[in-house]
Amino acid sequence: MSQTKQKTSIVNKFLNLIEKAGNRLPDPSILFFFLCAGLIFLSWFISLFNIKVENPGTGKTVEVTSLISREGFGKIISESITNFSEFPALGLVLAVMIGIGVAEKSGYFDKLMVQVVLKAPRKIIVPIIIFVGIIGNAAGDAAPVVLPPLTALVFIKLGYHPIAGLAMAYTSALGAFAANLTLGMSDALVYAFTKPAAELIDKDINLNVAMNWYFIAASTIVLLPAIYYVSMKIVIPRLGTYHPNDDSNEDESNNEITTKERKALKFANISFLIVIGVLLALSIPENGWLRNSDTGSLIEKSPLMDGVGIVILVVFFVPGFVYGIVSGKIGNTKDLGKMLSDSMSTMGSFIVIVFFAAQLLAYLEWSNLGIVISVKGAELLQGQNGVVLIIGFIILSSLINLLIGSASAKWAILAPIFIPMFMLLGYHPAFTQMVYRIGDSITNPITPMMPYLPLLLSYAQKYDKNMKLGTLISSLMPYSIVLAIVWPIFMIIWYLLGIPFGPGGDIYFNK
């Protein structure tokens, strides 16, 4: 059995402190309840000072209005359900989850990852695993759950330490969470909070789920060699040679693909290509049905962009459904119905957060606190270089990520403040959203608040029974450090070149 180096370092003490502080925080849904209650009190308190600003959306002078009043109380009681039911993009996120849920629950994602890794040539298997981890973040829980133990087995066969494989696969799936070649659930989740936050400034703003697509796709290419470098030059040499005991054998049964599953994968992949072919056939021609019927645009007010949620649903649902039918996982309509309901049940915490986030946004609008904070914040930041804003917001997001693991919960708190504030500074919501996503991703591997970390620890303890959380995080830390250097630099270069972040996702906001 290998003995990983124990580090009673400042870093581990800091992480232990973060873990204790994070554990003291309430559940995200309860946290949002407290935020709503606090905002109601804050509206009353600040209203006492008669603070006034010019609303950039209407040009009118507004002041903070107390919600502790007859009118405020009436709105809170009578409009809470409407706030929730009309929350922008709620339906989009749930619709996307239908497609992703079927692909996940049928086992398609899991076996696809296993097939790709097991078939990869030995010379390029490590970068292939990193690539699968990065694009696998579109597959819900599959990547951080399935890929690490599979990679540990592959690393043993390569002569590397299995814990190095766990760390690399975990980082690929979560540290590069905001990178991907395709759109997925994470894009829909952040958009769900970005759009209503942007509407605090401009009710008619045109946003779409794909507005970060160019940048996240390019980030995939940039982050792959960065993660590979850390693995080969730092983590693998540091952990050294692995000497297994007889009682540390890993069950490989879940990492095998039966003949039936192989056949199911073949037909599922063919169906995926057919769906992509149909989408291209409907998009490429000048009179394609997915283009704007008046202008012929694929971006501006086109069925493709306006219906991107349904497009994502179909792209994931079809191969997942085909795999389920051929593999026997879907034998009748009841099996399919159970997959759909099970996948939707995982969205319970998101739906609860949305309920309170919808109230929070409404309170910010009714009290004018959102406008006042945004205007005053923009005045403080006026004249700051975009590079400074990028670095500052990435640092803020990454630090908050150490305390709150849920990406949607963090963005629900930050978006109503920073989206309007940066819009007033002249930056498009796509810019602000992408900066947040980078900060949220780079500390994912080391945050004790990530629900997958205890699972990763259990995987690691199969190879080293003395493995502790701090020691495991010390193998993940180099990845976060390098990602915190490489990704912001790439973001700054992208910003300085003035490249759009995606379709309809400009750098600058011009109302």
Backbone torsions as a table, in degrees:
resi	resn	phi	psi	omega
1	MET	NA	136.2	-180.0
2	SER	-81.7	150.6	176.3
3	GLN	-111.3	106.9	178.3
4	THR	-72.6	147.4	-175.2
5	LYS	-68.7	128.3	178.4
6	GLN	-84.4	136.0	-177.9
7	LYS	-127.1	103.2	173.4
8	THR	-90.4	75.1	-171.9
9	SER	-110.7	173.2	176.4
10	ILE	-61.1	-37.7	-179.7
11	VAL	-60.3	-48.6	-179.0
12	ASN	-64.5	-38.4	177.2
13	LYS	-63.8	-38.9	178.4
14	PHE	-64.3	-43.2	-179.4
15	LEU	-67.0	-36.3	176.3
16	ASN	-63.5	-39.0	177.7
17	LEU	-64.9	-42.7	178.1
18	ILE	-61.3	-43.1	-179.2
19	GLU	-61.5	-44.3	179.8
20	LYS	-64.4	-42.8	179.9
21	ALA	-65.3	-42.8	179.8
22	GLY	-63.8	-38.3	-179.8
23	ASN	-68.4	-21.2	178.9
24	ARG	-80.3	-17.2	178.6
25	LEU	-70.2	146.2	177.6
26	PRO	-72.7	169.9	174.1
27	ASP	-55.3	144.5	-177.1
28	PRO	-51.6	-39.5	-179.3
29	SER	-65.6	-39.8	177.8
30	ILE	-70.0	-36.5	176.9
31	LEU	-59.0	-41.5	179.1
32	PHE	-68.3	-34.2	175.6
33	PHE	-60.8	-44.6	178.7
34	PHE	-65.0	-37.1	177.9
35	LEU	-63.7	-40.7	178.3
36	CYS	-63.5	-46.1	179.4
37	ALA	-63.5	-40.9	179.0
38	GLY	-65.1	-36.3	-179.7
39	LEU	-68.2	-37.2	176.9
40	ILE	-61.1	-46.2	178.5
41	PHE	-65.3	-40.8	-179.0
42	LEU	-63.0	-37.3	179.2
43	SER	-62.0	-39.0	178.1
44	TRP	-67.2	-45.5	-175.6
45	PHE	-64.4	-48.2	-177.3
46	ILE	-70.2	-28.1	179.0
47	SER	-63.3	-21.4	179.9
48	LEU	-68.0	-19.1	-175.1
49	PHE	-98.9	0.6	176.4
50	ASN	52.4	46.1	178.8
51	ILE	-77.2	128.6	-177.1
52	LYS	-126.2	144.0	175.2
53	VAL	-142.0	165.8	175.5
54	GLU	-90.5	124.4	176.9
55	ASN	-69.6	114.7	-177.2
56	PRO	-67.1	-19.0	-179.7
57	GLY	-78.2	-35.7	-176.6
58	THR	-114.2	-18.5	-177.1
59	GLY	83.2	-1.3	-178.6
60	LYS	-90.3	152.8	176.8
61	THR	-81.3	130.6	-179.8
62	VAL	-128.0	157.2	175.3
63	GLU	-133.9	161.7	-177.8
64	VAL	-67.1	129.4	-179.7
65	THR	-108.7	132.1	-179.8
66	SER	-72.1	133.9	174.9
67	LEU	-87.3	-8.7	174.1
68	ILE	-88.0	75.6	-178.1
69	SER	-155.6	171.0	179.3
70	ARG	-61.3	-45.3	-178.9
71	GLU	-67.4	-44.0	179.8
72	GLY	-62.9	-43.7	178.8
73	PHE	-61.8	-40.4	179.5
74	GLY	-62.3	-41.8	179.1
75	LYS	-65.9	-43.4	-179.0
76	ILE	-58.9	-42.6	-178.1
77	ILE	-73.9	-45.3	-170.4
78	SER	-85.3	-22.4	-173.2
79	GLU	-113.3	4.2	-177.8
80	SER	-61.7	-44.5	-179.2
81	ILE	-66.5	-39.1	178.2
82	THR	-64.6	-41.3	176.8
83	ASN	-54.8	-44.0	-177.7
84	PHE	-70.7	-51.0	-174.3
85	SER	-67.9	-28.1	-178.9
86	GLU	-100.1	13.5	179.2
87	PHE	-62.0	122.3	-176.4
88	PRO	-59.2	139.4	173.1
89	ALA	74.1	1.1	176.1
90	LEU	-61.7	-47.0	178.6
91	GLY	-63.0	-37.4	-179.3
92	LEU	-61.9	-47.3	-178.7
93	VAL	-61.8	-44.9	-179.2
94	LEU	-66.4	-35.5	178.1
95	ALA	-66.3	-44.4	178.4
96	VAL	-59.2	-37.4	-178.0
97	MET	-66.6	-25.4	176.8
98	ILE	-61.3	-48.9	-179.5
99	GLY	-66.8	-48.1	-179.0
100	ILE	-65.4	-35.9	-179.8
101	GLY	-63.1	-42.9	179.1
102	VAL	-65.0	-43.1	179.1
103	ALA	-64.1	-32.3	-179.6
104	GLU	-81.2	-49.9	-175.3
105	LYS	-69.4	-27.1	178.3
106	SER	-73.8	-15.5	-178.0
107	GLY	93.9	2.1	-177.2
108	TYR	-61.7	-48.6	-179.7
109	PHE	-59.5	-47.5	-176.6
110	ASP	-58.3	-53.3	-175.6
111	LYS	-70.6	-29.9	176.3
112	LEU	-63.6	-42.6	177.5
113	MET	-63.1	-45.6	-179.7
114	VAL	-60.2	-44.3	-178.6
115	GLN	-62.4	-45.7	-177.8
116	VAL	-62.7	-45.1	-177.7
117	VAL	-67.1	-44.4	-176.9
118	LEU	-70.1	-26.2	-179.0
119	LYS	-90.6	-9.8	-176.2
120	ALA	-67.5	136.3	175.9
121	PRO	-59.8	145.3	-174.9
122	ARG	-55.6	-39.1	-175.2
123	LYS	-67.0	-27.8	-177.2
124	ILE	-118.7	14.5	-174.1
125	ILE	-66.2	-34.7	-179.1
126	VAL	-65.1	-51.4	176.1
127	PRO	-63.3	-30.3	176.8
128	ILE	-64.0	-42.7	178.5
129	ILE	-62.1	-43.5	178.3
130	ILE	-60.4	-45.0	179.7
131	PHE	-61.1	-44.4	178.9
132	VAL	-61.9	-39.8	179.1
133	GLY	-63.9	-42.4	-178.9
134	ILE	-65.5	-50.7	-178.4
135	ILE	-75.9	-16.5	179.9
136	GLY	-72.4	-11.7	179.3
137	ASN	-68.1	-12.2	174.2
138	ALA	-77.4	-8.9	-173.6
139	ALA	-99.0	30.1	177.7
140	GLY	65.3	-130.0	-176.1
141	ASP	-81.5	-8.0	-170.6
142	ALA	-60.1	-48.1	-173.2
143	ALA	-62.5	-54.1	-178.4
144	PRO	-71.8	-14.5	-179.6
145	VAL	-94.3	-46.0	-173.3
146	VAL	-86.5	-42.4	-170.0
147	LEU	-68.6	-42.4	-178.1
148	PRO	-56.9	-51.8	-179.7
149	PRO	-65.0	-32.7	176.7
150	LEU	-65.2	-42.5	179.6
151	THR	-66.7	-35.6	177.6
152	ALA	-59.0	-42.4	178.3
153	LEU	-65.4	-41.6	178.9
154	VAL	-63.3	-39.7	-179.1
155	PHE	-65.6	-35.9	176.8
156	ILE	-61.6	-43.0	179.3
157	LYS	-66.8	-27.9	178.3
158	LEU	-83.9	-8.6	-178.4
159	GLY	89.9	13.3	178.6
160	TYR	-100.8	166.7	177.6
161	HIS	-74.0	132.0	-177.6
162	PRO	-62.1	-31.2	-179.8
163	ILE	-67.9	-28.9	173.5
164	ALA	-64.3	-37.7	176.8
165	GLY	-66.3	-40.6	177.2
166	LEU	-60.1	-47.0	-177.8
167	ALA	-64.0	-42.9	-178.2
168	MET	-65.8	-45.6	-178.7
169	ALA	-66.9	-40.4	179.8
170	TYR	-62.7	-44.3	178.8
171	THR	-66.2	-40.5	-179.9
172	SER	-59.3	-39.2	-177.4
173	ALA	-79.2	-34.7	-172.8
174	LEU	-112.7	-36.5	178.4
175	GLY	-68.3	-30.1	177.4
176	ALA	-103.9	34.6	-172.2
177	PHE	-60.5	-29.5	-178.3
178	ALA	-97.0	22.3	175.3
179	ALA	-121.8	139.9	178.1
180	ASN	-175.4	155.5	175.2
181	LEU	-84.9	-20.3	-178.0
182	THR	-120.2	164.6	173.6
183	LEU	-83.7	149.0	-178.6
184	GLY	-153.0	-159.2	-175.3
185	MET	-61.8	-39.3	-176.9
186	SER	-62.8	-35.0	177.6
187	ASP	-65.1	-41.7	179.4
188	ALA	-68.1	-36.7	-177.9
189	LEU	-65.9	-48.1	-178.9
190	VAL	-68.2	-36.5	178.7
191	TYR	-61.7	-34.5	-178.4
192	ALA	-58.1	-29.1	-179.4
193	PHE	-102.9	-23.0	179.2
194	THR	-69.4	-45.1	-175.1
195	LYS	-61.0	-52.9	179.1
196	PRO	-63.7	-30.5	177.6
197	ALA	-67.2	-40.7	178.8
198	ALA	-66.6	-31.7	-178.6
199	GLU	-71.2	-10.8	172.6
200	LEU	-65.4	-26.3	179.2
201	ILE	-101.7	-41.9	-176.2
202	ASP	-137.1	104.7	-177.7
203	LYS	-63.6	-25.3	-174.6
204	ASP	-101.7	12.7	-176.3
205	ILE	-63.9	140.0	-177.4
206	ASN	-103.4	105.9	179.3
207	LEU	-120.6	161.9	177.1
208	ASN	-148.1	163.2	-176.5
209	VAL	-62.7	-29.3	-173.0
210	ALA	-89.1	11.5	-170.4
211	MET	-71.6	-5.5	173.2
212	ASN	-111.4	7.4	-167.7
213	TRP	-61.1	-44.1	-178.4
214	TYR	-59.7	-44.0	-175.6
215	PHE	-72.0	-42.0	-178.7
216	ILE	-67.5	-32.7	177.1
217	ALA	-67.6	-44.6	178.3
218	ALA	-65.4	-33.9	179.4
219	SER	-63.6	-31.9	177.8
220	THR	-58.1	-43.7	-178.9
221	ILE	-69.2	-34.3	-178.0
222	VAL	-77.6	-41.0	-173.9
223	LEU	-77.3	-28.1	-179.0
224	LEU	-56.4	-53.2	178.2
225	PRO	-65.9	-28.4	178.5
226	ALA	-66.0	-46.0	178.9
227	ILE	-67.0	-38.3	178.4
228	TYR	-61.9	-43.3	-179.6
229	TYR	-61.2	-47.0	-179.2
230	VAL	-61.7	-41.2	-178.9
231	SER	-63.0	-50.4	-172.7
232	MET	-78.3	-31.3	-174.2
233	LYS	-100.3	-20.4	-175.1
234	ILE	-121.8	-61.9	-170.3
235	VAL	-69.6	-50.0	-178.2
236	ILE	-62.3	-48.2	177.0
237	PRO	-61.9	-36.3	-178.1
238	ARG	-64.9	-40.6	-177.1
239	LEU	-79.3	-22.8	174.4
240	GLY	72.6	-156.0	-175.2
241	THR	-85.3	142.5	179.5
242	TYR	-101.3	130.5	177.5
243	HIS	-120.7	97.5	-175.0
244	PRO	-74.3	151.8	169.8
245	ASN	-96.6	166.2	-178.7
246	ASP	-64.6	-26.8	-176.0
247	ASP	-89.5	8.0	-178.1
248	SER	-107.6	18.9	-179.2
249	ASN	-66.9	137.0	179.9
250	GLU	-96.2	136.3	176.8
251	ASP	-71.7	118.0	-177.0
252	GLU	-97.0	4.7	-174.8
253	SER	-62.2	-35.7	-179.1
254	ASN	-74.2	-12.1	-177.9
255	ASN	-102.9	14.1	176.6
256	GLU	-103.1	153.2	178.7
257	ILE	-118.8	120.2	179.6
258	THR	-75.3	167.9	178.5
259	THR	-60.0	-39.7	-179.8
260	LYS	-66.1	-41.4	179.0
261	GLU	-68.4	-35.5	177.8
262	ARG	-63.7	-41.4	177.5
263	LYS	-64.7	-42.2	179.3
264	ALA	-62.5	-40.8	178.3
265	LEU	-62.5	-41.2	-179.5
266	LYS	-59.4	-49.4	-178.8
267	PHE	-69.6	-35.3	179.1
268	ALA	-65.4	-42.9	179.1
269	ASN	-65.7	-37.6	176.9
270	ILE	-63.5	-42.5	179.7
271	SER	-64.7	-35.6	176.8
272	PHE	-62.0	-45.6	179.3
273	LEU	-63.9	-36.2	177.9
274	ILE	-64.0	-43.6	179.1
275	VAL	-61.2	-45.4	178.8
276	ILE	-61.9	-40.6	178.6
277	GLY	-61.9	-41.7	178.6
278	VAL	-64.2	-43.2	179.3
279	LEU	-61.8	-40.7	178.1
280	LEU	-66.0	-39.9	179.9
281	ALA	-65.0	-29.6	179.4
282	LEU	-88.2	-9.6	-175.7
283	SER	-110.0	-40.0	-172.4
284	ILE	-69.4	-47.1	-179.1
285	PRO	-58.7	149.0	-178.4
286	GLU	-60.7	-29.6	178.6
287	ASN	-105.3	25.2	-179.4
288	GLY	-58.4	145.3	-176.1
289	TRP	-67.0	-20.3	179.8
290	LEU	-91.4	4.6	176.1
291	ARG	-95.2	161.5	174.5
292	ASN	-62.4	124.3	-173.8
293	SER	-65.9	-23.4	-178.6
294	ASP	-92.4	-45.1	-174.6
295	THR	-102.3	-16.9	-177.2
296	GLY	78.8	5.7	-178.0
297	SER	-75.9	142.9	173.7
298	LEU	-88.6	-14.1	-173.0
299	ILE	-102.6	-55.3	-173.5
300	GLU	-80.3	112.5	174.2
301	LYS	49.8	45.2	178.2
302	SER	-102.1	155.1	175.9
303	PRO	-56.8	-31.5	-179.7
304	LEU	-63.8	-48.9	-178.1
305	MET	-75.5	-42.4	-179.2
306	ASP	-68.6	-28.5	-178.5
307	GLY	-109.3	26.4	-175.4
308	VAL	-62.3	-27.2	177.4
309	GLY	-63.9	-44.1	178.1
310	ILE	-68.2	-36.1	177.7
311	VAL	-61.0	-47.1	178.9
312	ILE	-62.7	-41.7	178.7
313	LEU	-55.3	-50.2	-177.0
314	VAL	-66.3	-42.2	-177.6
315	VAL	-59.4	-37.5	179.8
316	PHE	-88.7	-35.7	-175.2
317	PHE	-66.0	-45.8	-173.7
318	VAL	-59.4	-54.4	179.1
319	PRO	-65.3	-33.8	177.3
320	GLY	-64.5	-41.5	179.3
321	PHE	-66.9	-45.7	179.6
322	VAL	-61.8	-43.8	177.9
323	TYR	-60.1	-44.6	-179.1
324	GLY	-62.1	-39.7	179.7
325	ILE	-66.8	-51.3	-174.8
326	VAL	-69.3	-36.6	-178.6
327	SER	-78.8	-15.0	-178.7
328	GLY	92.3	0.2	178.3
329	LYS	-68.1	-28.4	176.4
330	ILE	-113.4	99.3	-179.1
331	GLY	-96.5	-21.8	180.0
332	ASN	-157.5	-179.1	-177.4
333	THR	-66.6	-26.8	178.7
334	LYS	-66.6	-38.4	177.8
335	ASP	-62.8	-44.4	179.0
336	LEU	-64.2	-43.4	179.4
337	GLY	-61.0	-38.4	178.9
338	LYS	-66.4	-39.9	177.5
339	MET	-61.5	-43.1	-179.5
340	LEU	-63.9	-44.6	-178.6
341	SER	-70.3	-37.7	178.6
342	ASP	-64.4	-41.7	179.7
343	SER	-66.3	-37.3	-180.0
344	MET	-72.2	-28.5	180.0
345	SER	-65.9	-25.6	178.3
346	THR	-70.5	-12.6	-179.2
347	MET	-91.9	6.6	-176.7
348	GLY	-56.8	-48.0	-178.5
349	SER	-65.4	-36.5	177.3
350	PHE	-62.8	-43.4	-178.5
351	ILE	-63.2	-40.8	178.4
352	VAL	-64.4	-43.9	178.4
353	ILE	-60.8	-41.8	179.4
354	VAL	-61.0	-38.9	179.4
355	PHE	-56.8	-49.9	-178.1
356	PHE	-74.3	-34.9	178.1
357	ALA	-63.7	-36.4	178.1
358	ALA	-63.7	-38.9	177.8
359	GLN	-68.4	-40.5	-179.4
360	LEU	-60.1	-44.6	178.4
361	LEU	-63.8	-41.9	179.3
362	ALA	-64.0	-41.9	179.7
363	TYR	-64.4	-38.9	177.4
364	LEU	-61.8	-38.3	-179.3
365	GLU	-75.4	-47.4	-177.6
366	TRP	-62.4	-39.9	-177.1
367	SER	-84.5	-10.4	-174.2
368	ASN	68.2	9.2	178.8
369	LEU	-63.9	-36.4	179.9
370	GLY	-59.8	-46.9	179.9
371	ILE	-66.3	-44.2	-177.6
372	VAL	-62.9	-47.2	-179.9
373	ILE	-63.1	-41.3	-178.7
374	SER	-65.4	-45.5	-179.0
375	VAL	-65.5	-47.0	-179.6
376	LYS	-65.4	-39.7	177.6
377	GLY	-65.2	-40.9	178.8
378	ALA	-64.9	-35.4	177.7
379	GLU	-64.6	-38.3	179.2
380	LEU	-68.1	-34.9	-177.3
381	LEU	-91.0	-4.4	-177.2
382	GLN	-55.6	131.5	178.7
383	GLY	91.4	-9.3	178.3
384	GLN	-71.7	138.5	177.8
385	ASN	-66.0	146.6	179.0
386	GLY	-58.3	-32.1	178.7
387	VAL	-64.0	-41.1	178.7
388	VAL	-63.7	-41.1	178.9
389	LEU	-64.2	-41.2	179.3
390	ILE	-60.6	-51.4	-177.4
391	ILE	-64.0	-44.3	-178.2
392	GLY	-63.2	-44.5	-177.4
393	PHE	-72.8	-33.7	176.0
394	ILE	-63.4	-44.2	179.3
395	ILE	-62.1	-45.7	179.7
396	LEU	-60.1	-48.2	-178.3
397	SER	-63.0	-41.2	-177.6
398	SER	-68.1	-35.2	178.7
399	LEU	-70.9	-41.1	177.8
400	ILE	-64.3	-33.1	179.7
401	ASN	-63.1	-24.5	177.8
402	LEU	-70.7	-20.4	-177.6
403	LEU	-105.2	-29.8	-179.0
404	ILE	-126.2	114.7	-175.2
405	GLY	-75.7	-32.9	-175.1
406	SER	-70.7	119.8	-179.5
407	ALA	-65.5	-40.5	-178.8
408	SER	-68.5	-36.5	179.5
409	ALA	-65.0	-43.2	178.8
410	LYS	-63.7	-45.5	-176.2
411	TRP	-69.8	-30.7	176.1
412	ALA	-63.3	-29.5	177.4
413	ILE	-81.4	-44.5	-172.6
414	LEU	-82.1	-35.7	-173.7
415	ALA	-57.8	-46.4	-177.8
416	PRO	-62.9	-17.9	179.0
417	ILE	-95.4	-52.7	-169.6
418	PHE	-83.8	-29.7	176.8
419	ILE	-62.6	-53.7	177.2
420	PRO	-62.1	-39.6	-178.1
421	MET	-61.7	-46.6	-179.6
422	PHE	-71.5	-29.5	174.8
423	MET	-63.6	-39.5	178.6
424	LEU	-68.8	-22.8	175.4
425	LEU	-86.0	-2.6	176.2
426	GLY	98.5	14.5	-178.2
427	TYR	-107.2	137.2	-178.2
428	HIS	-69.9	147.7	177.2
429	PRO	-54.9	-29.6	178.0
430	ALA	-61.7	-36.9	178.4
431	PHE	-65.1	-52.5	-177.4
432	THR	-63.1	-42.8	-179.7
433	GLN	-61.0	-41.1	-178.1
434	MET	-71.0	-38.0	177.3
435	VAL	-61.6	-43.6	177.6
436	TYR	-60.3	-44.1	-175.5
437	ARG	-63.4	-33.8	176.6
438	ILE	-66.5	-49.3	179.5
439	GLY	-61.1	-37.8	179.8
440	ASP	-67.3	-29.8	-174.8
441	SER	-84.2	-41.3	-167.1
442	ILE	-66.2	-25.2	177.5
443	THR	-100.8	5.4	176.4
444	ASN	-55.7	-42.3	-177.7
445	PRO	-62.6	-28.4	-172.1
446	ILE	-108.5	-5.8	-178.3
447	THR	-74.1	126.2	177.4
448	PRO	-67.8	-11.9	-178.4
449	MET	-83.5	-6.3	179.0
450	MET	-73.3	124.2	-175.2
451	PRO	-65.0	-17.6	-179.6
452	TYR	-82.9	-13.5	-175.3
453	LEU	-64.8	-43.8	176.3
454	PRO	-59.8	-35.0	177.3
455	LEU	-65.8	-42.2	178.5
456	LEU	-62.8	-38.0	178.0
457	LEU	-63.2	-39.7	178.8
458	SER	-65.6	-36.4	175.0
459	TYR	-62.8	-44.5	-176.9
460	ALA	-65.1	-35.0	-178.1
461	GLN	-70.7	-12.0	173.2
462	LYS	-71.0	-24.9	-179.8
463	TYR	-103.8	-20.5	177.1
464	ASP	-148.5	102.2	-174.9
465	LYS	-64.6	-19.7	179.7
466	ASN	-90.4	3.8	-177.7
467	MET	-62.9	129.5	176.4
468	LYS	-113.9	164.7	-176.3
469	LEU	-60.7	-43.2	-179.0
470	GLY	-62.1	-39.0	179.1
471	THR	-67.0	-40.6	178.5
472	LEU	-63.0	-43.8	-179.1
473	ILE	-65.0	-29.2	178.5
474	SER	-66.0	-23.9	174.5
475	SER	-82.7	-19.7	178.6
476	LEU	-90.9	-25.0	-175.2
477	MET	-57.2	-43.1	-179.8
478	PRO	-57.6	-32.9	178.9
479	TYR	-66.0	-45.7	-179.9
480	SER	-63.5	-38.0	180.0
481	ILE	-64.0	-46.9	-178.6
482	VAL	-68.1	-41.2	177.4
483	LEU	-62.1	-35.3	-179.8
484	ALA	-70.9	-13.9	176.4
485	ILE	-97.9	-51.2	-172.6
486	VAL	-68.5	-47.8	-172.5
487	TRP	-68.0	-46.7	176.2
488	PRO	-61.1	-37.2	177.1
489	ILE	-61.8	-43.3	178.0
490	PHE	-62.6	-40.3	178.4
491	MET	-62.7	-43.1	-179.3
492	ILE	-64.9	-43.0	177.7
493	ILE	-61.2	-44.4	179.3
494	TRP	-59.3	-45.4	-179.9
495	TYR	-62.4	-45.6	-178.3
496	LEU	-66.6	-30.1	177.2
497	LEU	-77.8	-15.7	177.0
498	GLY	74.0	28.7	-179.0
499	ILE	-83.2	134.4	175.9
500	PRO	-60.2	149.5	-179.2
501	PHE	-80.6	-17.7	-179.9
502	GLY	176.4	-177.0	177.0
503	PRO	-58.6	119.8	-178.7
504	GLY	70.8	13.2	-177.3
505	GLY	-112.9	72.5	-178.9
506	ASP	-73.7	169.1	176.3
507	ILE	-78.7	-42.5	-173.9
508	TYR	-106.1	148.6	-179.6
509	PHE	-105.9	122.2	175.8
510	ASN	-126.1	108.0	-177.8
511	LYS	-72.3	NA	NA
